[in-house]
Amino acid sequence: MHAFVKRPSPCTLRYTQETPFCLRVGHVLPASMSESNTTDFTSPSTFILLGIPGLEAAHVWISIPFCAMYTAAVLGNFTILFIVKTEPSLRGPMYYFLCMLAVTDLGLSTSCL
């Protein structure tokens, strides 16, 4: 007969808040396994954006449409802002609202890119 030592479960309250689910295994894990599963991911020091896994060779071709859409959005919104600023007849509330939408779109497209 083997004498099993009851170890604390690696699925504590701290881990269930950090991960969407926690698997509970019916047997006791070896000491080396449970010690390696205590990584703290609350404050990572680096973040690496890898892109689309499996399509590393096509990253340039995937980035071309994103760059074209971002360029079109920036140029279009800056054109709206420039025309409303330079044309004195476009000083109504409707055009100010259009300028606010253009600035919001610039912020959104920049943050998404």
N, C-alpha and C positions, 0 to 999 in steps of 0.2 A: 504494500500500500504506500502511496505517495502522500506526504503531508503537504497540503496546499496552504499557503499563507494568503490570507485575504488582503488584497491590495485595494487602495481607494480607486474608485472608478475614474477613468480619464474624462468622463462626460460629466463634469461638474456644471454648476450654474454659469460660471464664467465662460465655459466653452460653448454652452448652448446659446448664449447671447451672441457669440461671434460667428457661429456657423448656422446655416439654415436647418440642419438636422444633425442628430448625434446618434450613431449606431451603438447599441449596447450589445456586447458579445457575452454569451453565456459562460465562457471559460475565462480563466485568469491568463493575462498576457505575460510573457517572459519579462524579466527585469529590463533587458536592453530595449525591448520594444516599447514598454511604457515610458521609459526615460526619454526616448527619442521623439515621442509624441507630445512633448510639453513645450513646443515652440509657441512663442507669444507673438501674434500678428497684430497687436493693437496699434503699434506705431512703426510701420515699415520705413526703412531708411531710403529705399530707392523704389522707383516705379518704372518699369520698362514696358513700353507699348510695342507689342510684337507684330501687330497687323493681323492679317487673316492667316491662321495656321494652315499650312499645306500649299499656300499660293505665294511663297516667298519670291519665286521667279517672276511673278506677274504683278508685283507691287507697283512698279513704275506704270504699267498699263492701267492699273486700277486707280492710281492717283491722278491720271490725266483728266477723267471726267469730273472728279471732285475739284480739281484746280480750276477747270473751265467754269463749273457752276459757281464757285466762290468768286471768281473774277467777274462773271456776269452780274452777280448780286451786288458786289462792291461798286462796279461801274454804274449800274442802273440806279442804285440808291444815292450815290454821290451826284449823279446827273440830276435827279429830282431835287436834291438839296441845293445844288448850284443854281438851277433854273428858278426855284422859288426865291432864293436869296437875291438874284440879280434882276428879276422882273418885278417892277413896282406894282403892277396890276394884280399880282398873286399874293396879296397881303391879308386875305380873308381867313377866318377860322378853319375853313375846310382845308386850306393849303398848309396851315400850321399843323393840323392833325395829320396830314399826309407826310409832313416832315418828321413828326414824332414816330409815325409808323416806319419811315425809312431809317431813322436812327435805331429803332428797336430791331429792325431786320438786320442792320449792320452788326449790332451786338450779338444777335442770335447766330448769324452765320459765322461770325468770327469765333464765338465760343464753341460752336459745333465742330468747326474745322480743327 
